[in-house]
């Protein structure tokens, strides 16, 4: 079994889900006592969040590259960045190591296309929804048409992620707010919605949407299991 290197702690709430999903996936395919071979580099998310909102992307890139090199030196055969937003640094991470980086957007986009869908709504942090590093990969590499919420809805989605979900707080009123945002994306023509933040799956699920939801956390972990067991 190949070793998976996880760049996590952003937040640890979703990193814990990654660890659970990786181990459940391996156990389901290898038997009841089997578990995933993995290494975790876990950041202090308070430091990362402060740099994100300060716009210090160079400082964040240096930290991500350092984490990737440490995991590679520790024996990782592939890397996962356990957050959508920090895939802004994916090109720099890929250039810094010799092992492959399994990009979080690819499994979701591939599953959307396999379902015969093309026009997707995207939920995530403001960075993910508004910058091109993520939307550009969905459109340029996978041929999807991407719809993001209007400005007021983007602010709601971002606030709930940073003020509630990363702290493990799941509130019914926030679920209702996300349901409203999803419904408005559907009204704009979204055939599906990509949950482009690894904490969103803590809040909403299939029953909260009239169209399919594609959870990047679960799909990313599944891709890592496939890689780990393919060697």
Secondary structure, 3 states (H helix, E strand, C coil): CCCEEEEECCCHHHHHHHHHHHHHHHHHHHCCCCCCCEEEEECCHHHHHHHHHHCCHHHHHHHHHHHHHHHHHCCCCEEEECCCHHHHHHHHHHHHCCCEECCHHHHHHHHHHHCCCCEEEEECCHHHHHCHHHHHHHHHCCCCEEEECCHHHHHHHHHHHHHCHHHCCCCHHHHHHHHHHHHHHHHCCCCEEEECCCCHHHCCCHHHCCCEEEEHHHHHHHHHHHHHHCC
